[in-house]
Amino acid sequence: MTFDYFELSEQFDKIEEKLGHLKGNELAWDYLVAARDQLGGFAAPGDDYMPVNLWLEDCKFPVPGNEVDPTRWFEFTFWVPFDTIRDHPNPEELGAANAQYMKDVAKGALEAWNNGASWASGLASYCRQVSDSFTRANAATICNALEDLHTYVTSDFSVNVLDDPFGIETIRTQWTGKSGTHFNTFYANYDGQVAQMAWASVQVAQTFAAAAHVIHGTQQGVLEFAKSIVKIIDQQLEAWAPYGPPPRDAPEQPAWVADVTKIVTSGWKVLGHVPVVKDVKSQFDAVITAGTDVSNFVKTIADVTGTDLPTLKKTLDAADSDEIYKLLTETLYDDYQQKYVDAMDSLRNGSSIDPDDSGYEPPVNTSDVLGDLPPPWFPREDMPSEESLR
């Protein structure tokens, strides 16, 4: 399954919008509680007071599809001294003041709810920036290039050397003189040199195949993770509607988090190492076998979807927006971006990424094959700018 950058970006936008709604619910509810409590509660401040009870009216949290009407939960008690009622020239004015207070409270709750969007503002942009290092790479381009490398380079080495299509072995026996001697000296080392080139080509292929595997797996994993966060927020918004109060239980469904370390080592186990042997024929056999393995491997990379990947268990301890925000940002950075960087560093250095699985190291050492070049990735030509996503 080809990774869709725009689909991921859309999920990040949904997270920002919906998490802002969830935070808005919490802020508005807290505001109503504070407005009610500041009146003194349900206990009379003294014997000479009379309670006036008014229910909240015309107040809703405008969550699209999950509107919350908190009016059934908020009864406000106004304690009015008997002397004030007795001595006031127009007692009805006291009731008008209380009614105005209730209208102001309803208006203030809506303003508090709108602050949720401000709280979440910029979250989608942050998520895109954190994941840029692997989402702006194009694994499909790498895989297509590897197919061409196998077809037009690695495979041709074996044909040209092992099959002797030009009858050079016959020419060598019939060519005498100084020039023939020089040619025979050259040709005696020719197979070995081409074998080294073939070995180097398959090493490059393995390097890029490993990189493509890491890139695609991380991309699919983060897309599935973002979708799971949207579902978690939707569950919490549904738990609020239609009347509240705030849900007490954390979401039952844990966030879906890919285990990038296991994604990496699974690919390395498939690719394996290409042995270096002295016998030219055996070396070519090893190279061609490895080249075929790489070609077959890259054909499976694009078929991987998020749900095919190994996962980590990430649960929420609370049901509020702060916990979801923390889970989102920490997981995105620690379990995706950093693990991706670790994987590329491991590929570059030839070291194991998993301390519990040290027997499986990268198939190649990128620094040996590519020198001082950075870990390989192909930028997508159709990548949108940050401004176009706003």
For each residue, the residues with C-beta under 8 A, 3 or more apart:
1: 220 302 303 304 305
2: 140 302
3: 8 135 139 140 216 219 220 223
4: 7 8 223
5: 8 9 135 136 380 383 384
6: 9 10 384
7: 4 10 11 223
8: 3 4 5 11 12 131 135 219 222 223 226
9: 5 6 12 13 124 128 384 389
10: 6 7 13 14
11: 7 8 14 15 223 226 227 229 230
12: 8 9 15 16 123 124 127 128 226
13: 9 10 16 17 124 389
14: 10 11 17 18 230
15: 11 12 18 19 123 124 127 226 229 230 233 328
16: 12 13 19 20 120 121 122 123 124
17: 13 14 20 21 117 120
18: 14 15 21 22 230 233 234 237
19: 15 16 22 23 120 123 233 321 324 325 328
20: 16 17 23 24 116 117 118 119 120 121
21: 17 18 24 25 63 64 66 116 117 237
22: 18 19 25 26 116 233 236 237 240 320 321 324
23: 19 20 26 27 115 116 119 120 321
24: 20 21 27 28 61 63 112 113 114 115 116 117
25: 21 22 28 29 61 63 68 113 116 237 240 244 246
26: 22 23 29 30 116 246 320 321
27: 23 24 30 31 112 113 115 116 119
28: 24 25 31 32 61 70 109 110 112 113 116
29: 25 26 32 33 70 244 245 246
30: 26 27 33 34 112
31: 27 28 34 35 108 109 112
32: 28 29 35 36 56 59 70 74 105 109
33: 29 30 36 37
34: 30 31 37 38
35: 31 32 38 39 76 105 108 109
36: 32 33 39 74 75 76
37: 33 34 40 41
38: 34 35
39: 35 36 76 77 78 79
40: 37 43 45 77 79
41: 37 77
42: 77
43: 40
44: 47 49 51 79
45: 40 49 79
46: 49
47: 44
48: 81 82 83
49: 44 45 46 79 80 81 82
50: 79 80 81 82 85
51: 44 77 78 79 80
52: 77 78 79 80 94 95 98
53: 75 76 77 78
54: 75 76 78 98 99 102
55: 71 74 75 76
56: 32 59 70 71 73 74 75 76 102 105 106
57: 71 102 106
58: 71 103 106
59: 32 56 69 70 71 74 105 106 109 110
60: 67 68 69 70
61: 24 25 28 67 68 69 70 109 110 113 240
62: 67 110 113
63: 21 24 25 66 67 68 237 240 241
64: 21 67
65: 237
66: 21 63 237 238 240 241 242
67: 60 61 62 63 64 241 242
68: 25 60 61 63 240 241 242 243 244
69: 59 60 61 72 242 243 244
70: 28 29 32 56 59 60 61 73 74 109 243 244 245
71: 55 56 57 58 59 74
72: 69 243
73: 56 70 243 244 245
74: 32 36 55 56 59 70 71
75: 36 53 54 55 56
76: 35 36 39 53 54 55 56 101 102 105
77: 39 40 41 42 51 52 53
78: 39 51 52 53 54 98 101
79: 39 40 44 45 49 50 51 52
80: 49 50 51 52 84 85 94
81: 48 49 50 84 85
82: 48 49 50 85 86
83: 48 86 87
84: 80 81 87 88 94
85: 50 80 81 82 88 91 94
86: 82 83
87: 83 84
88: 84 85 91 93 94
89:
90: 93
91: 85 88 94 95
92: 95 96
93: 88 90 96 97
94: 52 80 84 85 88 91 97 98
95: 52 91 92 98 99
96: 92 93 99 100
97: 93 94 100 101
98: 52 54 78 94 95 101 102
99: 54 95 96 102 103
100: 96 97 103 104
101: 76 78 97 98 104 105
102: 54 56 57 76 98 99 105 106
103: 58 99 100 106 107
104: 100 101 107 108
105: 32 35 56 59 76 101 102 108 109
106: 56 57 58 59 102 103 109 110
107: 103 104 110 111
108: 31 35 104 105 111 112
109: 28 31 32 35 59 61 70 105 106 112 113
110: 28 59 61 62 106 107 113 114
111: 107 108 114 115
112: 24 27 28 30 31 108 109 115
113: 24 25 27 28 61 62 109 110 116
114: 24 110 111 117 118
115: 23 24 27 111 112 118 119
116: 20 21 22 23 24 25 26 27 28 113 119 120 321
117: 17 20 21 24 114 120 121
118: 20 114 115 121
119: 20 23 27 115 116 321
120: 16 17 19 20 23 116 117 123 321 325
121: 16 20 117 118
122: 16 125 126
123: 12 15 16 19 120 126 127 325 328
124: 9 12 13 15 16 127 128 389
125: 122 128 129 386 389 390
126: 122 123 129 130 329
127: 12 15 123 124 130 131 226 328 329 332
128: 9 12 124 125 131 132 135 386 389
129: 125 126 132 386
130: 126 127 329 332 333 336 337
131: 8 127 128 134 135 222 332 336 337
132: 128 129 135 136
133: 136 337 340 341
134: 131 137 214 215 218 219 222 336 337 340
135: 3 5 8 128 131 132 219 222
136: 5 132 133 379 380 383
137: 134 142 215 219 377 378 379 380
138: 141 142 377 378 379 380
139: 3 142 143 212 213 215 216 219 301 302
140: 2 3 143 144 302
141: 138 144 145 378 380
142: 137 138 139 145 146 208 209 211 212 215 298 376 377 378
143: 139 140 146 147 209 212 298 299 301 302
144: 140 141 147 148
145: 141 142 148 149 208 378
146: 142 143 149 150 205 208 209 212 294 295 298
147: 143 144 150 151 295 298 299
148: 144 145 151 152 153
149: 145 146 152 153 154 201 204 205
150: 146 147 153 154 155 205 291 292 294 295
151: 147 148 155 295
152: 148 149 155 156
153: 148 149 150 156 157 201
154: 149 150 157 158 198 201 202 205 287 288 291
155: 150 151 152 158 159 288 291
156: 152 153 159 160
157: 153 154 160 161 194 195 197 198 201 284 287
158: 154 155 161 162 163 198 284 287 288
159: 155 156 162 163 165
160: 156 157 163 165 194
161: 157 158 164 190 191 194 195 280 284
162: 158 159 281 284
163: 158 159 160
164: 161 167 168 169
165: 159 160
166:
167: 164 170 171
168: 164 171 172 187
169: 164 172 173
170: 167 173 174
171: 167 168 174 175
172: 168 169 175 180 183 184 187
173: 169 170
174: 170 171
175: 171 172 179 180 183 184
176: 180
177: 180 181
178: 181 182
179: 175 182 183
180: 172 175 176 177 183 184
181: 177 178 184 185
182: 178 179 185 186
183: 172 175 179 180 186 187
184: 172 175 180 181 187 188
185: 181 182 188 189
186: 182 183 189 190
187: 168 172 183 184 190
188: 184 185
189: 185 186 192 193
190: 161 186 187 193 194
191: 161 194 195 280
192: 189 195 196 280
193: 189 190 196 197
194: 157 160 161 190 191 197 198
195: 157 161 191 192 198 199 280 283 284 287
196: 192 193 199 200
197: 157 193 194 200 201
198: 154 157 158 194 195 201 202 283 284 287
199: 195 196 202 203 274 276 283 287
200: 196 197 203 204 369
201: 149 153 154 157 197 198 204 205 287 291
202: 154 198 199 205 206 274 287 290 291 294
203: 199 200 206 207 274 364 368 369
204: 149 200 201 207 208 369 370
205: 146 149 150 154 201 202 208 209 290 291 294
206: 202 203 209 210 271 274 290 294 363 364
207: 203 204 210 211 347 364 366 369 370 376
208: 142 145 146 204 205 211 212 376
209: 142 143 146 205 206 212 213 267 271 294 297 298 301
210: 206 207 213 214 267 268 271 347 362 363 364
211: 142 207 208 214 215 344 347 375 376 377
212: 139 142 143 146 208 209 215 216 298 301
213: 139 209 210 216 217 263 264 267 297 301
214: 134 210 211 217 218 260 263 264 267 340 343 344 347
215: 134 137 139 142 211 212 218 219 340 377
216: 3 139 212 213 219 220 301 302 304
217: 213 214 220 221 258 260 263 264 267 304 309
218: 134 214 215 221 222 258 260 263 336 339 340 343
219: 3 8 134 135 137 139 215 216 222 223
220: 1 3 216 217 223 224 258 304 305 306 308 309
221: 217 218 224 225 257 258 260 263 306 309 336
222: 8 131 134 135 218 219 225 226 258 332 336
223: 3 4 7 8 11 219 220 226 227 306
224: 220 221 227 228 256 258 305 306 307 309
225: 221 222 228 229 255 256 257 258 306 331 332 336
226: 8 11 12 15 127 222 223 229 230
227: 11 223 224 230 231 256 306
228: 224 225 231 232 253 255 256
229: 11 15 225 226 232 233 255 324 327 328
230: 11 14 15 18 226 227 233 234
231: 227 228 234 235 253
232: 228 229 235 236 251 253 255 316 324
233: 15 18 19 22 229 230 236 237 324
234: 18 230 231 237 238
235: 231 232 238 239 251 253
236: 22 232 233 239 240 247 251 319 324
237: 18 21 22 25 63 65 66 233 234 240 241
238: 66 234 235 241
239: 235 236 247 249 319
240: 22 25 61 63 66 68 236 237 244 246 247
241: 63 66 67 68 237 238
242: 66 67 68 69
243: 68 69 70 72 73
244: 25 29 68 69 70 73 240
245: 29 70 73
246: 25 26 29 240 319 320
247: 236 239 240 319
248: 319
249: 239 252 319
250: 315 316 317 318 319 323
251: 232 235 236 254 316 319
252: 249
253: 228 231 232 235
254: 251 313 314 315 316
255: 225 228 229 232 314 315 316 327 331
256: 224 225 227 228 306 311
257: 221 225 311 312 313 314 331 335
258: 217 218 220 221 222 224 225 263 306 309 310 311 312 335 336
259: 262 263 309 310 311 312
260: 214 217 218 221 263 264 335 336 339 340 343
261: 264 265 339 342 343 353 354
262: 259 265 266 310 354
263: 213 214 217 218 221 258 259 260 266 267 309 310
264: 213 214 217 260 261 267 268 339 343 346 353 354
265: 261 262 268 269 353 354 357 360
266: 262 263 269 270 310
267: 209 210 213 214 217 263 264 270 271 297
268: 210 264 265 271 272 360 361 362 363
269: 265 266 272 360
270: 266 267 293 297
271: 206 209 210 267 268 290 293 294 297 363
272: 268 269 290 293 363
273: 363 364
274: 199 202 203 206 286 287 290 363
275: 286
276: 199 283
277: 282 283 286
278: 283
279: 282 283
280: 161 191 192 195 283 284
281: 162 284 285
282: 277 279 285 286
283: 195 198 199 276 277 278 279 280 286 287
284: 157 158 161 162 195 198 280 281 287 288
285: 281 282 288 289
286: 274 275 277 282 283 289 290
287: 154 157 158 195 198 199 201 202 274 283 284 290 291
288: 154 155 158 284 285 291 292
289: 285 286 292 293
290: 202 205 206 271 272 274 286 287 293 294
291: 150 154 155 201 202 205 287 288 294 295
292: 150 288 289 295 296
293: 270 271 272 289 290 296 297
294: 146 150 202 205 206 209 271 290 291 297 298
295: 146 147 150 151 291 292 298 299
296: 292 293 299 300
297: 209 213 267 270 271 293 294 300 301
298: 142 143 146 147 209 212 294 295 301
299: 143 147 295 296 302 303
300: 296 297 303 304
301: 139 143 209 212 213 216 297 298 304
302: 1 2 139 140 143 216 299
303: 1 299 300
304: 1 216 217 220 300 301 308 309
305: 1 220 224 308
306: 220 221 223 224 225 227 256 258 309
307: 224
308: 220 304 305
309: 217 220 221 224 258 259 263 304 306
310: 258 259 262 263 266
311: 256 257 258 259
312: 257 258 259 335
313: 254 257
314: 254 255 257 327 331 335
315: 250 254 255
316: 232 250 251 254 255 319 323 324 327
317: 250 323
318: 250 322 323
319: 236 239 246 247 248 249 250 251 316 323
320: 22 26 246 323 324
321: 19 22 23 26 116 119 120 324 325
322: 318 325 326
323: 250 316 317 318 319 320 326 327
324: 19 22 229 232 233 236 316 320 321 327 328
325: 19 120 123 321 322 328 329
326: 322 323 329 330
327: 229 255 314 316 323 324 330 331
328: 15 19 123 127 229 324 325 331 332
329: 126 127 130 325 326 332 333
330: 326 327 333 334
331: 225 255 257 314 327 328 334 335 336
332: 127 130 131 222 225 328 329 335 336 337
333: 130 329 330 336 337 338
334: 330 331 337 338 339
335: 257 258 260 312 314 331 332 338 339
336: 130 131 134 218 221 222 225 258 260 331 332 333 339 340
337: 130 131 133 134 332 333 334 340 341
338: 333 334 335 341 342
339: 218 260 261 264 334 335 336 342 343
340: 133 134 214 215 218 260 336 337 343 344
341: 133 337 338 344 345
342: 261 338 339 345 346 353
343: 214 218 260 261 264 339 340 346 347 353
344: 211 214 340 341 347 348 375
345: 341 342 348 349 375
346: 264 342 343 349 350 351 352 353 361 362
347: 207 210 211 214 343 344 350 362 364 366 375
348: 344 345 365 366 367 375
349: 345 346 365 366 367
350: 346 347 361 362 364 365 366 367 368
351: 346 361 362
352: 346 355 357 358 359 360 361 362
353: 261 264 265 342 343 346
354: 261 262 264 265 357 358 360
355: 352 358
356:
357: 265 352 354 360
358: 352 354 355 361
359: 352
360: 265 268 269 352 354 357
361: 268 346 350 351 352 358
362: 210 268 346 347 350 351 352 365 366
363: 206 210 268 271 272 273 274
364: 203 206 207 210 273 347 350 368 369
365: 348 349 350 362 368 369
366: 207 347 348 349 350 362 369 370 375 376
367: 348 349 350 370 371 372
368: 203 350 364 365
369: 200 203 204 207 364 365 366
370: 204 207 366 367 373 376
371: 367
372: 367
373: 370 376
374:
375: 211 344 345 347 348 366
376: 142 207 208 211 366 370 373
377: 137 138 142 211 215
378: 137 138 141 142 145
379: 136 137 138 383
380: 5 136 137 138 141 383
381:
382:
383: 5 136 379 380
384: 5 6 9 388 389
385: 388 389
386: 125 128 129 389 390
387: 390
388: 384 385
389: 9 13 124 125 128 384 385 386
390: 125 386 387
